[in-house]
Amino acid sequence: MIPKNHPRYESLVLREKIKKAHDEGYLADSGMIAHGRGEAFDYLIGEETIAAAYEAIKTAVATFILAKNPVISVNGNSIALAIDDIINLSCVLNGKIEINLFYRTDKRVKKIKNLFKKRGIHVLGSNDDELLFIGGIESSRATASKNGTYSADLVLVSLEDGDRTEILVNSGKKVIAIDLNPLSRTAQMADITIVDNIIRAIPLMIEIAKEFKKKDDEYLKKIISNFSNEENLKRSLEYIKLK
Ligand code: ATP
């Protein structure tokens, strides 16, 4: 048990979640390392949602609402930290959820599918789904559900590897990334990068989505056109440097 008055309580709770996911067999070894990299960047931004991330979140939600076939891509890390928030987001924004694992094994996919099933949620990308390869690239980095990512116009990825993001971007899909590292390949390649911890970003996205769903398309388009991912990433880096 982690004592609640421990100065690093929140951070240690997240570590426990990651460790549990690893023990339960749906998080790959490298997922634990990826978490550590995220932790370091979260430390540098002060473990709070910075103004640049808030702008990116608003733009991401507006883009999501205007998309035709949006998909929320999940992996072991995102599930370990935020499964219930991800489900809530998909309900509010009518997005499909698809499992996409960098180190895909049937066992891991089945375990994640069951976590959703227990919550009454059907997910794409499981072993009995029709899986295709994006751009004909026969690699687990390019697998996609026919009715999900393969035909999606927008994919929300979090804690994602750069290779897969590159494949998604090159196939002409819009990519929203939640990634604490503004320098990662994913952060640099995505159309909209939210430099924030998934555990803070998704609840905020839900809050803003509820508000934005009442707005007209012109309002949403204006938010999108005022946003530059390049500038936003620069702001995040400046913040880290000056902090
Ligand atoms: P890339 O391949 O994109 O250059 P990478 O090699 O660091 O990045 P991974 O380790 O596969 O890729 O991805 C993990 C990414 O997720 C890292 O950029 C890390 O900072 C980020 N990350 C880890 N934990 C969190 C979290 N809780 N919330 C948001 N981002 C996170």
py3Dmol code that shows the C-alpha trace and the ligand (Angstrom):
import py3Dmol

protein = """\
ATOM      1  CA  MET A   1       0.000   0.000   0.000  1.00  0.00           C
ATOM      2  CA  ILE A   2       1.333   3.432  -0.944  1.00  0.00           C
ATOM      3  CA  PRO A   3       0.740   5.919   1.914  1.00  0.00           C
ATOM      4  CA  LYS A   4      -1.506   8.759   0.725  1.00  0.00           C
ATOM      5  CA  ASN A   5       0.781  11.381   2.248  1.00  0.00           C
ATOM      6  CA  HIS A   6       3.761  10.200   0.199  1.00  0.00           C
ATOM      7  CA  PRO A   7       5.095  13.206  -1.791  1.00  0.00           C
ATOM      8  CA  ARG A   8       5.104  11.123  -4.997  1.00  0.00           C
ATOM      9  CA  TYR A   9       1.766   9.404  -4.270  1.00  0.00           C
ATOM     10  CA  GLU A  10       0.058  10.037  -7.639  1.00  0.00           C
ATOM     11  CA  SER A  11       3.119   9.011  -9.585  1.00  0.00           C
ATOM     12  CA  LEU A  12       3.539   5.828  -7.538  1.00  0.00           C
ATOM     13  CA  VAL A  13      -0.119   4.893  -8.073  1.00  0.00           C
ATOM     14  CA  LEU A  14       0.450   5.105 -11.829  1.00  0.00           C
ATOM     15  CA  ARG A  15       3.555   2.938 -11.528  1.00  0.00           C
ATOM     16  CA  GLU A  16       1.499   0.359  -9.627  1.00  0.00           C
ATOM     17  CA  LYS A  17      -1.095   0.336 -12.432  1.00  0.00           C
ATOM     18  CA  ILE A  18       1.616  -0.206 -15.025  1.00  0.00           C
ATOM     19  CA  LYS A  19       3.206  -2.971 -12.969  1.00  0.00           C
ATOM     20  CA  LYS A  20      -0.171  -4.662 -12.487  1.00  0.00           C
ATOM     21  CA  ALA A  21      -0.820  -4.574 -16.241  1.00  0.00           C
ATOM     22  CA  HIS A  22       2.562  -6.179 -16.793  1.00  0.00           C
ATOM     23  CA  ASP A  23       1.875  -8.845 -14.141  1.00  0.00           C
ATOM     24  CA  GLU A  24      -1.509  -9.543 -15.750  1.00  0.00           C
ATOM     25  CA  GLY A  25       0.290 -10.125 -19.026  1.00  0.00           C
ATOM     26  CA  TYR A  26      -1.188  -7.476 -21.325  1.00  0.00           C
ATOM     27  CA  LEU A  27       1.619  -4.905 -21.080  1.00  0.00           C
ATOM     28  CA  ALA A  28       4.898  -5.728 -22.835  1.00  0.00           C
ATOM     29  CA  ASP A  29       8.217  -5.278 -20.991  1.00  0.00           C
ATOM     30  CA  SER A  30       9.024  -2.280 -23.148  1.00  0.00           C
ATOM     31  CA  GLY A  31       5.726  -0.685 -22.074  1.00  0.00           C
ATOM     32  CA  MET A  32       7.227  -0.235 -18.622  1.00  0.00           C
ATOM     33  CA  ILE A  33      10.209   1.560 -20.113  1.00  0.00           C
ATOM     34  CA  ALA A  34       7.910   3.765 -22.202  1.00  0.00           C
ATOM     35  CA  HIS A  35       6.088   4.718 -19.014  1.00  0.00           C
ATOM     36  CA  GLY A  36       9.380   5.778 -17.445  1.00  0.00           C
ATOM     37  CA  ARG A  37      10.143   8.045 -20.372  1.00  0.00           C
ATOM     38  CA  GLY A  38       6.726   9.638 -20.013  1.00  0.00           C
ATOM     39  CA  GLU A  39       7.206  10.128 -16.273  1.00  0.00           C
ATOM     40  CA  ALA A  40      10.405  12.064 -16.865  1.00  0.00           C
ATOM     41  CA  PHE A  41       8.672  14.496 -19.233  1.00  0.00           C
ATOM     42  CA  ASP A  42       5.705  14.826 -16.906  1.00  0.00           C
ATOM     43  CA  TYR A  43       8.142  15.826 -14.175  1.00  0.00           C
ATOM     44  CA  LEU A  44       9.582  18.491 -16.471  1.00  0.00           C
ATOM     45  CA  ILE A  45       6.201  20.040 -17.270  1.00  0.00           C
ATOM     46  CA  GLY A  46       5.273  20.087 -13.578  1.00  0.00           C
ATOM     47  CA  GLU A  47       2.703  17.265 -13.764  1.00  0.00           C
ATOM     48  CA  GLU A  48      -0.044  19.615 -14.888  1.00  0.00           C
ATOM     49  CA  THR A  49      -1.833  20.497 -18.118  1.00  0.00           C
ATOM     50  CA  ILE A  50       0.084  23.408 -19.585  1.00  0.00           C
ATOM     51  CA  ALA A  51      -1.576  26.109 -21.701  1.00  0.00           C
ATOM     52  CA  ALA A  52      -0.186  24.714 -24.968  1.00  0.00           C
ATOM     53  CA  ALA A  53      -1.688  21.309 -24.205  1.00  0.00           C
ATOM     54  CA  TYR A  54      -5.037  22.910 -23.440  1.00  0.00           C
ATOM     55  CA  GLU A  55      -5.026  24.539 -26.906  1.00  0.00           C
ATOM     56  CA  ALA A  56      -4.138  21.219 -28.512  1.00  0.00           C
ATOM     57  CA  ILE A  57      -6.915  19.458 -26.591  1.00  0.00           C
ATOM     58  CA  LYS A  58      -9.501  21.971 -27.821  1.00  0.00           C
ATOM     59  CA  THR A  59      -8.286  21.552 -31.412  1.00  0.00           C
ATOM     60  CA  ALA A  60      -8.255  17.774 -31.084  1.00  0.00           C
ATOM     61  CA  VAL A  61     -11.832  17.681 -29.833  1.00  0.00           C
ATOM     62  CA  ALA A  62     -13.050  20.029 -32.589  1.00  0.00           C
ATOM     63  CA  THR A  63     -11.303  17.860 -35.199  1.00  0.00           C
ATOM     64  CA  PHE A  64     -12.753  14.703 -33.706  1.00  0.00           C
ATOM     65  CA  ILE A  65     -16.306  16.055 -33.785  1.00  0.00           C
ATOM     66  CA  LEU A  66     -15.950  16.987 -37.480  1.00  0.00           C
ATOM     67  CA  ALA A  67     -14.397  13.630 -38.485  1.00  0.00           C
ATOM     68  CA  LYS A  68     -16.434  11.043 -40.404  1.00  0.00           C
ATOM     69  CA  ASN A  69     -14.936   7.816 -39.107  1.00  0.00           C
ATOM     70  CA  PRO A  70     -12.790   8.541 -36.050  1.00  0.00           C
ATOM     71  CA  VAL A  71     -11.027   5.770 -34.159  1.00  0.00           C
ATOM     72  CA  ILE A  72      -9.428   5.717 -30.727  1.00  0.00           C
ATOM     73  CA  SER A  73      -6.417   3.425 -30.887  1.00  0.00           C
ATOM     74  CA  VAL A  74      -5.470   1.736 -27.601  1.00  0.00           C
ATOM     75  CA  ASN A  75      -2.520  -0.281 -26.347  1.00  0.00           C
ATOM     76  CA  GLY A  76      -1.331  -1.847 -23.096  1.00  0.00           C
ATOM     77  CA  ASN A  77      -0.108   1.438 -21.589  1.00  0.00           C
ATOM     78  CA  SER A  78      -3.206   3.471 -22.378  1.00  0.00           C
ATOM     79  CA  ILE A  79      -5.477   0.709 -21.082  1.00  0.00           C
ATOM     80  CA  ALA A  80      -3.489   0.271 -17.890  1.00  0.00           C
ATOM     81  CA  LEU A  81      -3.771   3.975 -17.084  1.00  0.00           C
ATOM     82  CA  ALA A  82      -7.050   5.126 -18.554  1.00  0.00           C
ATOM     83  CA  ILE A  83      -9.444   2.394 -19.734  1.00  0.00           C
ATOM     84  CA  ASP A  84     -12.555   3.909 -18.149  1.00  0.00           C
ATOM     85  CA  ASP A  85     -11.798   7.421 -19.378  1.00  0.00           C
ATOM     86  CA  ILE A  86     -11.175   6.061 -22.873  1.00  0.00           C
ATOM     87  CA  ILE A  87     -14.576   4.352 -22.840  1.00  0.00           C
ATOM     88  CA  ASN A  88     -16.246   7.568 -21.674  1.00  0.00           C
ATOM     89  CA  LEU A  89     -14.493   9.546 -24.401  1.00  0.00           C
ATOM     90  CA  SER A  90     -15.595   7.099 -27.081  1.00  0.00           C
ATOM     91  CA  CYS A  91     -19.189   7.388 -25.858  1.00  0.00           C
ATOM     92  CA  VAL A  92     -19.188  11.199 -25.799  1.00  0.00           C
ATOM     93  CA  LEU A  93     -17.469  11.501 -29.190  1.00  0.00           C
ATOM     94  CA  ASN A  94     -18.940   8.440 -30.954  1.00  0.00           C
ATOM     95  CA  GLY A  95     -15.497   7.054 -31.712  1.00  0.00           C
ATOM     96  CA  LYS A  96     -14.752   3.385 -32.195  1.00  0.00           C
ATOM     97  CA  ILE A  97     -12.086   1.815 -29.990  1.00  0.00           C
ATOM     98  CA  GLU A  98      -9.456  -0.368 -31.613  1.00  0.00           C
ATOM     99  CA  ILE A  99      -6.667  -2.442 -30.062  1.00  0.00           C
ATOM    100  CA  ASN A 100      -3.320  -1.877 -31.738  1.00  0.00           C
ATOM    101  CA  LEU A 101      -0.300  -3.405 -30.097  1.00  0.00           C
ATOM    102  CA  PHE A 102       3.251  -2.751 -31.153  1.00  0.00           C
ATOM    103  CA  TYR A 103       4.284  -6.122 -29.700  1.00  0.00           C
ATOM    104  CA  ARG A 104       1.108  -7.890 -30.712  1.00  0.00           C
ATOM    105  CA  THR A 105       0.454 -11.372 -29.361  1.00  0.00           C
ATOM    106  CA  ASP A 106      -2.892 -13.174 -29.446  1.00  0.00           C
ATOM    107  CA  LYS A 107      -2.705 -13.561 -25.668  1.00  0.00           C
ATOM    108  CA  ARG A 108      -2.271  -9.836 -24.998  1.00  0.00           C
ATOM    109  CA  VAL A 109      -5.019  -8.890 -27.437  1.00  0.00           C
ATOM    110  CA  LYS A 110      -7.409 -11.374 -25.828  1.00  0.00           C
ATOM    111  CA  LYS A 111      -6.692 -10.038 -22.343  1.00  0.00           C
ATOM    112  CA  ILE A 112      -7.334  -6.438 -23.410  1.00  0.00           C
ATOM    113  CA  LYS A 113     -10.487  -7.431 -25.277  1.00  0.00           C
ATOM    114  CA  ASN A 114     -11.753  -9.088 -22.086  1.00  0.00           C
ATOM    115  CA  LEU A 115     -11.109  -5.954 -20.026  1.00  0.00           C
ATOM    116  CA  PHE A 116     -13.472  -4.110 -22.383  1.00  0.00           C
ATOM    117  CA  LYS A 117     -15.954  -6.996 -22.516  1.00  0.00           C
ATOM    118  CA  LYS A 118     -16.231  -6.927 -18.711  1.00  0.00           C
ATOM    119  CA  ARG A 119     -17.312  -3.309 -19.105  1.00  0.00           C
ATOM    120  CA  GLY A 120     -19.824  -4.159 -21.831  1.00  0.00           C
ATOM    121  CA  ILE A 121     -17.769  -2.625 -24.639  1.00  0.00           C
ATOM    122  CA  HIS A 122     -17.035  -4.137 -28.047  1.00  0.00           C
ATOM    123  CA  VAL A 123     -13.598  -3.293 -29.410  1.00  0.00           C
ATOM    124  CA  LEU A 124     -12.121  -3.586 -32.887  1.00  0.00           C
ATOM    125  CA  GLY A 125      -8.704  -5.009 -33.663  1.00  0.00           C
ATOM    126  CA  SER A 126      -9.174  -8.254 -31.754  1.00  0.00           C
ATOM    127  CA  ASN A 127      -8.138 -11.677 -33.017  1.00  0.00           C
ATOM    128  CA  ASP A 128     -11.516 -12.396 -34.584  1.00  0.00           C
ATOM    129  CA  ASP A 129     -11.772  -9.035 -36.344  1.00  0.00           C
ATOM    130  CA  GLU A 130     -10.924  -8.614 -40.032  1.00  0.00           C
ATOM    131  CA  LEU A 131      -7.411  -7.173 -39.986  1.00  0.00           C
ATOM    132  CA  LEU A 132      -5.697  -5.629 -42.991  1.00  0.00           C
ATOM    133  CA  PHE A 133      -2.290  -4.035 -43.514  1.00  0.00           C
ATOM    134  CA  ILE A 134      -2.198  -0.268 -44.098  1.00  0.00           C
ATOM    135  CA  GLY A 135      -0.412   0.544 -47.358  1.00  0.00           C
ATOM    136  CA  GLY A 136       0.284  -3.171 -47.843  1.00  0.00           C
ATOM    137  CA  ILE A 137       3.041  -3.000 -45.186  1.00  0.00           C
ATOM    138  CA  GLU A 138       3.074  -6.502 -43.751  1.00  0.00           C
ATOM    139  CA  SER A 139       4.142  -5.671 -40.228  1.00  0.00           C
ATOM    140  CA  SER A 140       2.340  -5.623 -36.875  1.00  0.00           C
ATOM    141  CA  ARG A 141       2.968  -1.857 -36.924  1.00  0.00           C
ATOM    142  CA  ALA A 142       0.618  -1.592 -39.910  1.00  0.00           C
ATOM    143  CA  THR A 143      -2.276  -3.849 -38.861  1.00  0.00           C
ATOM    144  CA  ALA A 144      -5.667  -2.209 -38.838  1.00  0.00           C
ATOM    145  CA  SER A 145      -9.263  -3.280 -38.472  1.00  0.00           C
ATOM    146  CA  LYS A 146     -11.112  -3.075 -41.789  1.00  0.00           C
ATOM    147  CA  ASN A 147     -13.990  -1.156 -40.198  1.00  0.00           C
ATOM    148  CA  GLY A 148     -11.759   0.838 -37.877  1.00  0.00           C
ATOM    149  CA  THR A 149      -8.330   2.324 -38.476  1.00  0.00           C
ATOM    150  CA  TYR A 150      -8.086   0.952 -42.012  1.00  0.00           C
ATOM    151  CA  SER A 151     -11.034   3.061 -43.167  1.00  0.00           C
ATOM    152  CA  ALA A 152     -10.699   5.850 -40.577  1.00  0.00           C
ATOM    153  CA  ASP A 153     -10.112   9.475 -41.512  1.00  0.00           C
ATOM    154  CA  LEU A 154      -8.897  10.301 -37.998  1.00  0.00           C
ATOM    155  CA  VAL A 155      -6.996   8.232 -35.445  1.00  0.00           C
ATOM    156  CA  LEU A 156      -6.336   9.237 -31.855  1.00  0.00           C
ATOM    157  CA  VAL A 157      -3.186   7.528 -30.610  1.00  0.00           C
ATOM    158  CA  SER A 158      -1.600   7.744 -27.196  1.00  0.00           C
ATOM    159  CA  LEU A 159       1.771   6.554 -25.964  1.00  0.00           C
ATOM    160  CA  GLU A 160       2.330   5.390 -29.525  1.00  0.00           C
ATOM    161  CA  ASP A 161       5.486   4.335 -31.294  1.00  0.00           C
ATOM    162  CA  GLY A 162       6.852   6.561 -34.059  1.00  0.00           C
ATOM    163  CA  ASP A 163       6.892   3.813 -36.710  1.00  0.00           C
ATOM    164  CA  ARG A 164       3.180   3.264 -36.461  1.00  0.00           C
ATOM    165  CA  THR A 165       2.407   6.985 -36.374  1.00  0.00           C
ATOM    166  CA  GLU A 166       4.461   7.406 -39.524  1.00  0.00           C
ATOM    167  CA  ILE A 167       2.452   4.688 -41.298  1.00  0.00           C
ATOM    168  CA  LEU A 168      -0.816   6.321 -40.258  1.00  0.00           C
ATOM    169  CA  VAL A 169       0.304   9.782 -41.378  1.00  0.00           C
ATOM    170  CA  ASN A 170       1.687   8.481 -44.691  1.00  0.00           C
ATOM    171  CA  SER A 171      -1.594   6.758 -45.431  1.00  0.00           C
ATOM    172  CA  GLY A 172      -3.316  10.144 -45.356  1.00  0.00           C
ATOM    173  CA  LYS A 173      -5.085   9.832 -42.026  1.00  0.00           C
ATOM    174  CA  LYS A 174      -5.249  12.702 -39.579  1.00  0.00           C
ATOM    175  CA  VAL A 175      -3.473  11.781 -36.374  1.00  0.00           C
ATOM    176  CA  ILE A 176      -4.056  13.195 -32.915  1.00  0.00           C
ATOM    177  CA  ALA A 177      -1.380  12.087 -30.451  1.00  0.00           C
ATOM    178  CA  ILE A 178      -1.271  12.244 -26.675  1.00  0.00           C
ATOM    179  CA  ASP A 179       2.435  12.161 -25.888  1.00  0.00           C
ATOM    180  CA  LEU A 180       4.341  13.733 -23.023  1.00  0.00           C
ATOM    181  CA  ASN A 181       7.528  13.968 -25.064  1.00  0.00           C
ATOM    182  CA  PRO A 182       7.319  16.905 -27.513  1.00  0.00           C
ATOM    183  CA  LEU A 183      10.458  15.595 -29.220  1.00  0.00           C
ATOM    184  CA  SER A 184       9.251  12.049 -29.944  1.00  0.00           C
ATOM    185  CA  ARG A 185       8.756  11.047 -33.564  1.00  0.00           C
ATOM    186  CA  THR A 186       5.067  10.566 -32.846  1.00  0.00           C
ATOM    187  CA  ALA A 187       4.750  14.072 -31.395  1.00  0.00           C
ATOM    188  CA  GLN A 188       6.609  15.562 -34.347  1.00  0.00           C
ATOM    189  CA  MET A 189       4.659  13.694 -37.035  1.00  0.00           C
ATOM    190  CA  ALA A 190       1.101  13.933 -35.692  1.00  0.00           C
ATOM    191  CA  ASP A 191      -1.269  16.627 -36.951  1.00  0.00           C
ATOM    192  CA  ILE A 192      -2.248  17.556 -33.413  1.00  0.00           C
ATOM    193  CA  THR A 193      -0.037  16.663 -30.462  1.00  0.00           C
ATOM    194  CA  ILE A 194      -1.303  16.932 -26.921  1.00  0.00           C
ATOM    195  CA  VAL A 195       1.775  17.183 -24.707  1.00  0.00           C
ATOM    196  CA  ASP A 196       0.126  15.994 -21.536  1.00  0.00           C
ATOM    197  CA  ASN A 197      -0.330  12.905 -19.430  1.00  0.00           C
ATOM    198  CA  ILE A 198      -3.123  10.679 -20.744  1.00  0.00           C
ATOM    199  CA  ILE A 199      -4.644  10.598 -17.263  1.00  0.00           C
ATOM    200  CA  ARG A 200      -5.227  14.371 -17.391  1.00  0.00           C
ATOM    201  CA  ALA A 201      -5.760  14.822 -21.129  1.00  0.00           C
ATOM    202  CA  ILE A 202      -8.664  12.429 -21.636  1.00  0.00           C
ATOM    203  CA  PRO A 203     -10.881  13.716 -18.798  1.00  0.00           C
ATOM    204  CA  LEU A 204     -10.313  17.231 -20.157  1.00  0.00           C
ATOM    205  CA  MET A 205     -11.187  16.088 -23.673  1.00  0.00           C
ATOM    206  CA  ILE A 206     -14.461  14.663 -22.322  1.00  0.00           C
ATOM    207  CA  GLU A 207     -15.299  17.928 -20.570  1.00  0.00           C
ATOM    208  CA  ILE A 208     -14.576  20.007 -23.673  1.00  0.00           C
ATOM    209  CA  ALA A 209     -16.358  17.540 -25.975  1.00  0.00           C
ATOM    210  CA  LYS A 210     -19.577  17.972 -23.998  1.00  0.00           C
ATOM    211  CA  GLU A 211     -19.330  21.738 -24.503  1.00  0.00           C
ATOM    212  CA  PHE A 212     -18.215  21.637 -28.170  1.00  0.00           C
ATOM    213  CA  LYS A 213     -20.948  19.236 -29.241  1.00  0.00           C
ATOM    214  CA  LYS A 214     -23.375  22.124 -28.756  1.00  0.00           C
ATOM    215  CA  LYS A 215     -21.377  24.410 -31.089  1.00  0.00           C
ATOM    216  CA  ASP A 216     -21.817  24.791 -34.839  1.00  0.00           C
ATOM    217  CA  ASP A 217     -19.266  23.628 -37.433  1.00  0.00           C
ATOM    218  CA  GLU A 218     -18.013  27.176 -38.095  1.00  0.00           C
ATOM    219  CA  TYR A 219     -16.999  27.598 -34.460  1.00  0.00           C
ATOM    220  CA  LEU A 220     -15.094  24.307 -34.524  1.00  0.00           C
ATOM    221  CA  LYS A 221     -13.423  25.038 -37.880  1.00  0.00           C
ATOM    222  CA  LYS A 222     -12.163  28.377 -36.556  1.00  0.00           C
ATOM    223  CA  ILE A 223     -10.451  26.691 -33.613  1.00  0.00           C
ATOM    224  CA  ILE A 224      -8.812  24.222 -35.997  1.00  0.00           C
ATOM    225  CA  SER A 225      -7.612  26.886 -38.421  1.00  0.00           C
ATOM    226  CA  ASN A 226      -6.011  28.929 -35.621  1.00  0.00           C
ATOM    227  CA  PHE A 227      -3.848  25.985 -34.553  1.00  0.00           C
ATOM    228  CA  SER A 228      -0.319  25.140 -35.668  1.00  0.00           C
ATOM    229  CA  ASN A 229       1.161  21.928 -34.310  1.00  0.00           C
ATOM    230  CA  GLU A 230       4.680  23.130 -34.980  1.00  0.00           C
ATOM    231  CA  GLU A 231       4.130  26.307 -32.953  1.00  0.00           C
ATOM    232  CA  ASN A 232       2.389  24.382 -30.227  1.00  0.00           C
ATOM    233  CA  LEU A 233       5.291  21.938 -29.862  1.00  0.00           C
ATOM    234  CA  LYS A 234       7.691  24.882 -29.709  1.00  0.00           C
ATOM    235  CA  ARG A 235       5.632  26.387 -26.887  1.00  0.00           C
ATOM    236  CA  SER A 236       5.785  23.105 -24.966  1.00  0.00           C
ATOM    237  CA  LEU A 237       9.557  22.931 -25.363  1.00  0.00           C
ATOM    238  CA  GLU A 238       9.963  26.577 -24.311  1.00  0.00           C
ATOM    239  CA  TYR A 239       7.884  25.836 -21.241  1.00  0.00           C
ATOM    240  CA  ILE A 240      10.137  22.935 -20.307  1.00  0.00           C
ATOM    241  CA  LYS A 241      13.283  25.024 -20.879  1.00  0.00           C
ATOM    242  CA  LEU A 242      12.102  28.000 -18.838  1.00  0.00           C
ATOM    243  CA  LYS A 243      10.530  26.112 -15.974  1.00  0.00           C
TER     244      LYS A 243
END
"""
ligand_1 = """\
31
ATP
P 8.909 7.713 -30.877
O 9.062 6.344 -31.486
O 7.593 8.354 -31.178
O 10.076 8.636 -31.079
P 9.427 6.493 -28.304
O 10.492 5.650 -28.894
O 9.709 7.196 -27.017
O 8.859 7.572 -29.284
P 7.549 4.711 -27.188
O 8.446 4.463 -26.040
O 7.002 3.561 -27.905
O 8.161 5.637 -28.243
O 6.306 5.626 -26.791
C 6.023 6.056 -25.583
C 5.732 7.548 -25.649
O 4.658 7.802 -24.779
C 6.940 8.358 -25.174
O 7.113 9.493 -25.980
C 6.520 8.796 -23.748
O 7.026 10.062 -23.424
C 5.006 8.843 -23.868
N 4.294 8.569 -22.619
C 4.594 7.638 -21.666
N 3.703 7.659 -20.674
C 2.787 8.619 -20.989
C 1.599 9.087 -20.372
N 1.185 8.620 -19.198
N 0.872 10.044 -21.011
C 1.284 10.541 -22.207
N 2.411 10.135 -22.842
C 3.156 9.179 -22.254
"""
view = py3Dmol.view(width=600, height=400)
view.addModel(protein, "pdb")
view.setStyle({"model": 0}, {"cartoon": {"style": "trace"}})
view.addModel(ligand_1, "xyz")
view.setStyle({"model": 1}, {"stick": {}})
view.zoomTo()
view.show()
